[in-house]
Amino acid sequence: MSSSSLTEHTENVKSLTLPSGRTALGEWLRMLLAAGVIASLYAWRGGASLLFLLTACGFLMLGGLLLQLLGPRQVKVTRSLSPLRPVAGDTLTVEVQVSFSAGIPLPWMIVADHYGGGVHQHLLFPGFRRSLAFTYKLYEVPRGIHTLHGCSVSWGGLTGLFTGGCQPEGKDSFKVLPRPLYLGGAVPDSGVIAGDIMLKRRNRNYNAEAADIREYSPGDPLSRIHWKSSARKGALQSRVPEREEGHMSCIVLASSPRDYEIPSGALAPRSQRGIGTPAFERAVSAAMGLMLSAERSGSYVQLFSGGWPEGMARHEGLGQIPGRVQDMLTEIAPDGERSLSRLLEDASRGWIPGMTVAVITGRLTEESARTIVRFLVQGVKVELYYVWDGPAPAASEPKKRAADTIGGSLARLGARVYCLSDVSPAYGYKGADIRECSEKSTPR
């Protein structure tokens, strides 16, 4: 099976008569020992009861021999996953079909799927049937790659004294994409915006920003100045570059573990820790939402994150998001070595005046705020997404309040600030809970 999904994966395995040689030897030794003891007692004392027990042991050993000789062969396991491209928080339905050939009725069979986070076991009663199917669900599956290490199939007689089984080889996996986070809400009095309003406002400004001519911005080359329009309006006007016409934007996703350290003042009580959505997952979901918004609007977008060569974007282009970018957001972890400030410095090499920069991080620090302030002064439009704010540095001006925050200071300088602490995708990150569902038989 490919690493993308479990869809229509089939394992053809020639069944082993027993799970292992030691197991087979142990089963036969136990039965032979019991039969030997009963036979010795019967030879010594006689009696109908001992004869009955000795006869029962003979029938049990005959059944075990038939199970080994005529038991299941050519076990075939087929799995299908729904939905085909799951996103984090989805409930996945795994349908498993088992077929085999056997010369005797089979009382019971157990199929076990071994996941990285647990095992799902399902008990079947084949009887004379040679094809069965069952389904089970994975609840609230988190983002990432989930590995199905394999499947084991075991069976046995009515008493369970003799068993057989097989283990398909191979490690299977399926990917769960991040759920896009589209923020929604109103603008509070503080000026901090938490909402999908961000997307609506930007869409309303697309037509104005996509004009062929705009006002001159510091750093525009002289070759781009439109002299006729400048003379007509009495102010310098610049031609809009082709990439800027489609509204060029850059997404900078912090991935350093220091950027997602929970501040001491934001620690939840011990009884509530691990319940909410982790800050990094909120950040990845916000980045996915922005990427999809750029895809729908046809915007030219860049994506920068840690763990990549300096000065190189992980993605740069317009139109449909490549599969490798979605895979990167699926597998990314907060293990980058570069701080947000260094990441912004690397990303700024490809910026042009008039573009919008979306900065996504866990907590705001003075170091990253100083870097953002410098870009704001240079005329870069900054949208800041964060989970935890921090107090602004103490200032000497008496009018400045000590309770001012870094986010509030950046908002006053012109940045659009979006708080992620009160919004999250409609799912949790408790891991994949495995629960049984229904069972059905299929025609032979």
N, C-alpha and C positions, 0 to 999 in steps of 0.2 A: 504494500500500500504506500502511496506517496505520502509525503509529510503534510499534505494539505487537508486531508480528510480521511474518514473511514469508509467513504462511499463505495459500495459494491466491492468490498475486499473479501477475497476467498482464500481459505487455507485448505489445501488437500494434503492429508496426512495419513500414511498407513499406520493403523493403530498398533500399539504394542500390546501384547497379551496381558502384561502387568505393568504398573507404573515403574517398577524397578526390579532387578533380580533379587535384591535383598528382601523386598516386600513379598515377592512370590515364594521365596524360600521360607520366610517366616510364617506365611499362611499355611504352607504344606507341613512344616514342622509342627505347628500347633495342632493341626488336625491329626497328623500321624501319631503325635504323642498322646492325644486324647483317645484315639482309637486303640493304641497299644495298651493304655492303662485299662480301658474297658474290656479289651480282649483278654488281658491277664486276669482280671477279676472274674470274668465269665469262665475262663478255664479252671480257675481255682474254686469258685463257689457255685457257678452255674446260675440258673434262674431266668425267668421270662423277662424281667425288667432289664437286666444287663444285655440280654439278647436283642431286645428292642433298641436299646441305646447303641449297640454295635451296628445294627442294621441301619439306624438313622445316620450314623457316621459314614457308612458306606454310601448311602444316597447323597449325602452332602459332598463327599469327595468326588462322586460321579458328576454331580452338578458343576463343581468347580472345574473338572476336566473338560466338560462340554463348553463351559464359558470360555476357557482358554482356546479350545480348538475351533469353536463355531461362533465366538463372540464378535462384536462389531469390527468391521474392517473398512478401510477407505473412508474414514470420517471426513466430512466436508463441512466447513463452517463459513458462512457468508454473513457479513455485517453491512448494514447501511445506516447512515447517520442523517438525521433531519433536525434542523435545517442544514442545507449543504454548506453555507458559509456563516457559521454562528458568530455572534458578537457577545462580548462579555455580559453576563447576567442572563443569557438565554437558558431555557430549559431544553436540553437535547434529548431526543428520543433515539435510542439505539435498537434497531431490530436485528435479531440474530436468527439465522436459519441453520439448522443442523440436519444433515442427512448422512446415512451410513448404510452399510449392508451387513446382515447378520443371518446366521442359520437357525437361531433359536429366539424365542420371545425374550425381550429384555425388560426385567422388572423396573429398573430405575437407572437414571443417568444424571450426572451433575456437570453442568457447564460453568466454568469460572473464567471471567475476564479479569486479568490482572492489570490494574492501572497504577500509575505512579503514586496516587494518593489512596489507594485501597483496592479491594477485590469485590466484584459482584458475582455471586453464586446463584444459580437457578436450578431447581430440582425438576426433572422431567420424568414422566412415566410412559416410556415408548410402547411397551407391550409388543404388539405385532406391527406397529407403525415404524416406518423407516425414514420419515421426514417430519420434522417438527420445527416450530418457530415460536419465539417469545420476544417480548420487548421489555426494556427497562429505561428509566430516565436518569439523567444527570441534571441536578438542580443547581441553578446559580453558578454556572461554570465561569471561573475567572479568566481574564485575558492571559494569553500565553500559549505555549505548546504543551499539549497533554499527551503523554505517552501511554500506549496500550502495550505493555511488555509482552503479552502473549495470552493464549487461551489454553486452558487445560480441561480435558474431558475425561471423566471417570464414570465407571459403571460397575455393577455387581449383581449378585443373586439376591434372593429374598432375605436371606439371613445376613448378608454382608460379610460372610466369612471369606469369600473369594471375590476379588475385584480385578478390574482391568482399567486401562486408561491410556491416553496419548496426550502429548503436549506439542501443539503447533509451534514451529520455530519462527523467529523474527520479532522485531520490535516495531509496532505500529504507532502512529501519532496523528493527531489532528490539531489544527490551529484555530484559536478563538481570537478574533479581531477585537480591538478596543471599541467600546460603545461610544459613538460620538456624543459629546456633551454640548448641547445647545442651551445656553443660559437663558433664563426667562425671569422677568420680574420688573419692578418699577425702579426709578431712580430715587434713592433716598435723599434727605436733606444734606447729608454729609458730602454728596457729590460722588460717592462710590457707587458704581453701577454694577449690578449683578443681574445680567439678563440677556436674553435673546434680542433685546433692543439693539444690542451691538450690531447684529447682522442686519437688522432692518435699517438702522441709520446709515450703515455703510452702503447698502444697496441704493438708498435714496441719493447718496452723494456720487454714485458712479457716473451718472451722466455729466455732472459738472466737472468731475475730475478727469473725464475722458476727452475733454475738449482738446482741439489741436493746439491752442495757445493758452498759456497760463502766465501768471506773474513771475518775474525773475526771482530766483532763489539763489542765495550765496553758494558759489561753487559751480553754477552752470557755466559751461564753456562759452566763449564769445561766438563760436560758430553756430550756436543754437539760438542766439538772440534774434527775434523777429523785429527788425528795425521799423518797418512800416507801422505795425501795430503799436510799437513803443512810441513813435512820433504822434500817432493819432490819440493815444490815451495819456501821453505825458509821463509815462512810467515804463521802465524796462519790462518787456514781455519776452518769454522764451517759448520755443517750440517744444512740444511734448514728445519725448522719445517713444519709439514704437512699443516698447515693453510697458512704459508708463501709461500709455493710452488705455491699455486693458486693466489698469489698476494693479501695479506691481506691489506685492506684499512679501514680507519675510517673517517666518515663524521661527523663533529661537526658543527651544525647549531645554531648560536646565536639566542636567542629568547627574550632577555631582551629589553625592550623599549629604554633603554639608548644606546644600540648598533645601533639603527636606528634613532636617533635624527639627524636631518639635520644640518650640520654645518652652521654657520652664513654666511660663504663665498659661500656656495652652494645654498642659498635660491634663488628660481626663482622669477621673477616679479609676482605681485599679479594676473595679467591677465593670467598667464601661470600655476599657481599652480593647481594641481589636474588633469593636462592633461596627464602627463607621467605615467609610471608604478611605483607604490610604491616600495621603496627599499626592503621591506620585501618580496614582491611578487617575485622580482627578485631572492632573496636568496632562497626562497622555490622552485622556478623553477630550479635553479641551483642544489639544493640538489636532486630533482627528476631526473634530467638528470644524475647525478652521480650514483644514485641508479640503474637506468635502464641500464647504461653502465656496472656496476658491474654484473647485472643480465645476460646480454648478454655474457659477457666474463667468467662467472662462478667464479668470484672472491669472496673471503670471505670478507664481509663488515660489519662494525658496524655503527650505527647511534645514535648519542647523540644529545639531545636538552634539553632545559629547561623544568621545570615543571615535572620532573621525579625524583624518588628517587636517591640520590647521589650514584655514583659508578655503576649505572645500565644503560645499553644501552637500548634504545628504540627498537633497532633491532640488532641482531647479527646472522649471518648465511650466507649461500651461496645458489645459485640457484634462483628460482622464488621469487619475493618479496611478502610477505604475504599481504592479503587484509587489515589487521589491520594497516600495515605500511602506505599503500596508504591512508587509512582513516585518519590516524594521520596527514599526510602531507596535507590532504584536510581541516582538521579542525584547524590546528595549527594557533596560533595568537601570535603577539609580546607582550606577557604578562608574560614572565618568570621572576623569581625573582633573578636568579643567573647571574652574569656577565660572559662574555666570558672567563675571566681568571679562574674563579672557575669551569666553565664547562670543560675547557681544563684539569684542574687538576683532575677532576673526571674521565674524559675519558681516561687519561693517565695510569690509573691503569691497563687497559687491553692491553696496547700497548706492542709490542715486537720489537726488533731491525730489521730494514730493511723494516718495513711497511710504507705505505704512509698515511699521515693525511691530509684531505681536510678541511680547516677551512673556513666557510662561515659567513660573517658578513656584517653589513651595513657600519660602519665607523671604521677606524683603530684608536686605542688609544694607549697611551704609556704603560698603564698597560697590555693590551693584547699583545702588541709587546714584552715586556720584557719576558712574559711567552713563547711566540713562540721562541724567541732567545734561551732560555734555552733548549728547545727541539731540536732546530737545532744543538746546541753544542753537545748534547747527541747522535747525529746521526740519528734523526728522519727526514724523508723526509716530507716536509710540502708544500702543495699547498694552497695558500691563495686566496680567492675570496672576493672582497670587492666592495662597491659602491663609498664611499668617502675616499680619502686618507687624511692624515694630515701631518703637518710639523714635521720633526724630532726634537728631543730635541736639544737645543743649545749646542754645544760642545766647548771644550777649544782649540782643535787643530786648528791652523790658516788655514790649508789646507781644512778644512771641510766647505762646502758652507752652508749658512743659508737657502737656498732654498731646501735643501734635504728633502725628504719626508720619512714617516715611511715605506711605501711600497717599496721605492727604497732602503732603508737601509736593509730591510729584503731580498730583491732580491740579494743584494750584499753578504749576508751571506749564500746564497744557496737556499732560498725559491723560489718556482715558484709562481709568482704573476699574478693574472688574474683580470682585472678590469671589473666590471659589469655595469659601468655607461653609457657606449655607446652601450650596447647590451641588448636586452630584447626580450621576446617572442613576436610573431607577433599578439598582441592583446592589448586592453586597459582595464581599470578597471573603466569604467563609470557606471557600473551597467547594469542590464538586461533591454534593451529597448523592450517594448512589442508593436508589430505592427500586424495589421491584414494581413491575407493572403487570401486563397481561400475558397469557400464554395461549397459543393456538396450535393446531396441527395442520399440516399441509398434505395434499394428496401425495401418495407415494410416487 
